[in-house]
Structures are given as C-alpha cells and as structure tokens.
C-alpha cells in the first residue's frame, strides 16, 4: 500500500455554522430576515494552536496569548490578559490593593475602601463560580456530515439550555487535534463563544465538555425549552497545510491590548 506523506506542519481544519431559529415556530428564521443567512467561521488547529476566522478578521490562540489579526486595518492586537486565569488574577490583585489601602487609610476613608474591596470580591466570585450544570446522555443518535453522534442534554437550574451531539474523537480524522484545540480555547475569557458559539461564562468549563467523551458536532441552544440557535461543525479535514495560518503578517503593525476589560469576541 502506498503511503502519501502529509504536508509539512499539517493540521486539521473545519467550519462552524451558526443558524438562528425563529422562537415563534421553532423553524429556521425566514429567508427574508436579515439574520437568516447562517454565519460560517473557519477553524484551523495544529499542536493545540487555533486560528478562527476569515481573511479580513481572524483570531489566533497560541499558548495563553490571543492575537487579533485585522487585515482591514493591517494590525495585530496582542492580548496577554485574555485568559480566565488572568481575569481572576486581575480581580484578586485589585481586591488586595484596596485592602492594603484600607489598612493604611484614616478611619473616615477605610470603611469606604473596605466596601469597595468586598464589592469587587463579590463580583469576582459571582463571575468565576461555575454554574451548576447537569449533563445527561440520551438514547437519541444523529448523523452529521457522515459522522454518527449521540445527544447529550445540559440543564441549568432545572431548565434545558443546551444539546450536544457528541461523536467519538477516534472516529474522526484529526479528532485528537480538534480536542486539543478546543482545550486551548477553554483557557480564554470568551473561549466557549469561539469553540461552540455559546456563552459558558468566565468560570472554567472544559472539565464538563471533556467528560462527554468526544467532539460536539452539533450544539443547540434553548431558552425556556425553545430552540433559539443551532451550531454545527462540518467539513472536518485532516492533513491540511496550516503553517502560514499560524504566522503573524510581517508587515502588520503590532499593538498591545486592548485594555483588560475590553474584549474581542467572534463576529456574528
């Protein structure tokens, strides 16, 4: 049997489509609606590095750094504080500084500084505390782009919020690379938006997804048990030449930031 060598720096690519659903009749949004056209994002992953987006605006995730590559402005924004860990450290540092200031302040100012520290600590705890999520496997199976997958339901506070149709990673060419890329995205502040098109909050969430035992090929979002959007991972290809996808344009201006509390999120 002849073996075909893979191109240098071969990785995995796929596309993610986000389609809105009309909550009034649980059908895809009317073709006359401006939001009817599904949004498609291109993904590339290689050794845990992930690139999301198209030619005009894309997002590159390497290690704990996020790069926003804007071809229209010919700029690269480098975000070194875009991870969940950096978010938590930012709040912890701010609380510590307020407490130190309160300890050194005169009595008439100390109470106000302590109140600010308590309020900031409460915000940090509220944002970084994981929501109680209940994942349950069902007997429902589907087929997505030639891959069999099984439906898992996720509930929060007793209400169904998400469905994941999970395929075994071993049954998908490049499945291990995809999981590695999704795990990389899980470190970031808006990681679930990039990975699945859904908001799973600031708290770490990868453990829950990893426990599903595969790759979610379909993600359905519900509001009060009504389907509001459907996301699909399709056109998965392994052995894709990706070297240039993970290189920053040499002639683009490189800028730090934006500031900590300003975030880039995927365009819909």
C-alpha positions in Angstrom: 0.0 0.0 0.0 1.4 3.4 -1.0 1.6 6.0 1.8 1.0 9.6 0.9 3.2 12.0 3.0 1.3 14.7 4.8 2.4 18.3 4.1 4.8 19.9 6.5 3.1 21.5 9.5 -0.1 19.6 8.7 -3.1 20.3 10.9 -6.9 20.0 10.9 -9.5 22.3 9.6 -13.3 22.6 9.9 -16.1 25.0 9.6 -18.6 26.0 12.2 -22.0 27.3 11.1 -24.3 29.3 13.4 -28.0 29.3 12.4 -30.7 31.3 14.2 -34.1 29.7 14.9 -37.4 31.6 15.0 -38.7 31.1 18.5 -42.3 31.7 17.4 -42.5 28.5 15.3 -39.2 26.7 16.1 -38.2 26.8 12.5 -35.2 28.4 10.8 -35.5 32.2 10.6 -37.4 33.3 7.5 -35.2 33.8 4.4 -36.5 37.4 4.3 -35.0 38.1 7.7 -31.5 39.7 7.6 -30.3 37.2 10.2 -31.5 34.2 8.1 -28.1 33.5 6.5 -26.1 31.2 8.6 -22.8 32.6 9.9 -19.8 30.4 9.0 -16.4 30.5 10.7 -13.2 28.7 9.5 -11.1 26.9 12.0 -7.5 25.6 11.9 -5.7 23.7 14.6 -2.2 22.3 14.9 -0.5 21.1 18.1 -3.0 23.0 20.3 -2.7 26.3 18.4 -6.0 27.5 17.0 -6.9 30.0 14.3 -10.5 31.2 13.9 -12.0 33.5 11.3 -11.5 34.5 7.7 -9.2 36.7 5.6 -10.4 40.1 6.9 -10.5 39.4 10.6 -9.2 36.4 12.5 -8.2 35.3 15.9 -5.1 33.3 16.7 -4.6 31.4 20.0 -1.1 30.3 21.0 -0.4 29.2 24.5 -2.0 31.8 26.8 -1.9 34.6 24.3 -4.6 35.7 21.9 -3.8 37.6 18.7 -6.4 39.6 16.8 -5.4 39.9 13.1 -7.2 42.7 11.3 -6.4 42.7 7.6 -8.5 45.8 7.0 -6.5 47.9 9.5 -3.3 45.9 8.9 -2.9 45.5 12.6 -2.3 42.7 15.1 -3.5 43.2 18.6 -1.7 41.1 21.2 -3.9 40.2 24.3 -1.8 38.6 27.0 -4.5 39.1 29.6 -7.3 37.3 27.8 -7.4 34.1 29.8 -9.7 33.1 32.6 -6.7 32.8 34.9 -5.6 36.4 34.0 -9.2 37.6 34.7 -9.2 36.0 38.1 -5.7 37.4 38.9 -6.8 40.9 37.9 -9.6 40.9 40.4 -7.5 39.3 43.1 -4.9 42.0 42.7 -7.5 44.8 42.7 -9.0 43.4 45.9 -5.6 43.1 47.6 -4.7 46.7 46.6 -8.0 48.0 48.0 -7.5 46.1 51.3 -3.9 47.4 51.7 -5.1 50.9 51.0 -7.9 50.5 53.6 -5.4 49.2 56.2 -3.2 52.3 55.7 -6.1 54.8 55.4 -7.6 57.0 58.1 -10.8 55.7 59.7 -13.0 58.0 57.8 -11.7 56.5 54.5 -11.1 52.9 55.5 -14.7 51.8 55.6 -15.3 53.0 52.0 -12.2 51.2 50.7 -13.2 48.0 52.5 -16.7 48.2 51.0 -15.2 48.6 47.5 -12.9 45.6 48.2 -15.9 43.5 49.3 -18.0 44.5 46.3 -15.2 43.6 43.9 -14.6 40.3 45.6 -18.3 39.5 45.3 -18.2 40.4 41.6 -15.2 38.1 41.0 -16.8 35.2 42.9 -20.1 35.6 41.0 -18.4 35.7 37.6 -15.9 32.9 38.2 -18.1 30.5 40.1 -19.1 27.7 37.7 -22.9 27.3 37.0 -24.3 24.0 38.3 -24.6 22.1 35.0 -26.4 18.7 34.8 -25.3 16.7 31.7 -27.4 13.7 30.8 -26.9 11.3 27.9 -29.9 10.3 25.9 -30.8 7.4 23.6 -31.0 9.8 20.6 -28.5 9.5 17.8 -27.9 11.6 14.7 -25.6 11.8 11.7 -23.7 15.0 11.0 -21.6 15.2 7.9 -21.1 11.5 7.8 -20.3 11.1 11.5 -22.6 9.4 14.0 -23.1 11.3 17.2 -25.2 10.9 20.4 -27.3 13.6 22.0 -26.4 14.9 25.5 -28.7 17.4 27.2 -27.4 20.1 29.6 -29.6 21.7 32.2 -29.1 24.6 34.5 -31.3 25.3 37.4 -33.7 22.7 36.1 -34.1 24.2 32.7 -32.8 22.7 29.5 -30.2 25.1 28.0 -28.1 23.1 25.6 -27.9 19.9 23.5 -24.6 18.5 22.3 -24.4 15.8 19.6 -21.2 14.1 20.5 -19.1 12.0 18.2 -16.2 9.7 19.3 -13.0 11.5 18.6 -11.4 8.3 17.4 -13.9 8.1 14.6 -13.0 11.5 13.2 -9.8 12.1 11.2 -7.9 14.6 13.3 -10.2 14.2 16.3 -7.4 14.3 18.8 -6.1 17.6 17.3 -9.6 19.1 17.5 -9.9 18.2 21.1 -6.5 19.7 21.8 -7.6 22.9 20.1 -10.9 23.1 22.0 -9.0 22.7 25.2 -6.7 25.6 24.2 -9.8 27.7 23.6 -11.2 26.8 27.0 -8.4 28.8 28.7 -9.7 32.0 27.3 -12.2 34.6 28.6 -14.6 34.1 25.7 -13.4 30.6 24.9 -16.8 28.9 24.7 -18.0 31.5 22.2 -15.1 30.7 19.9 -15.3 26.9 20.5 -19.0 26.3 20.3 -20.8 29.6 19.7 -22.3 29.6 23.2 -21.6 31.5 26.4 -20.5 29.2 29.2 -19.3 32.1 31.4 -15.9 33.0 32.9 -15.5 30.0 35.2 -13.6 27.0 33.8 -15.9 24.7 31.8 -13.6 22.3 30.0 -14.0 19.5 32.5 -17.7 19.3 31.8 -17.1 19.1 28.0 -14.2 16.7 28.3 -16.4 14.4 30.3 -18.8 14.0 27.3 -16.1 11.8 25.8 -15.9 13.1 22.3 -16.4 16.1 20.0 -19.7 18.0 19.9 -20.6 18.2 16.2 -24.0 19.9 16.9 -24.7 22.4 19.7 -28.3 23.5 20.1 -29.2 26.5 22.4 -32.5 26.6 24.2 -34.3 29.4 26.0 -37.2 28.2 28.3 -37.2 24.9 26.4 -37.4 26.6 23.0 -34.7 26.2 20.4 -33.1 29.5 19.6 -30.0 28.6 17.6 -28.1 25.6 16.2 -24.3 25.3 15.6 -22.7 22.6 13.5 -19.1 21.5 13.0 -18.7 20.3 9.4 -16.1 19.8 6.6 -13.5 18.4 9.0 -10.3 17.7 7.2 -7.0 16.3 8.5 -3.6 16.7 6.9 -4.2 20.3 5.9 -1.2 22.6 5.3 -1.5 25.2 8.1 1.9 26.6 8.6 1.0 30.1 7.2 -2.1 30.2 9.3 -0.1 30.4 12.5 2.4 33.0 11.4 1.7 36.7 12.0 1.9 39.0 9.0 5.4 40.6 8.9 4.1 43.9 7.6 1.3 44.5 10.1 1.6 46.9 13.0 1.7 45.0 16.3 -0.1 46.6 19.2 -0.6 45.5 22.8 -4.1 45.4 24.2 -6.9 46.5 24.3 -7.3 47.2 27.9 -8.1 44.4 30.3 -11.8 44.8 30.5 -12.3 45.3 26.7 -12.7 42.1 24.7 -12.8 40.9 21.2 -15.5 38.3 20.5 -16.3 36.4 17.3 -18.3 38.4 14.8 -21.8 37.1 14.1 
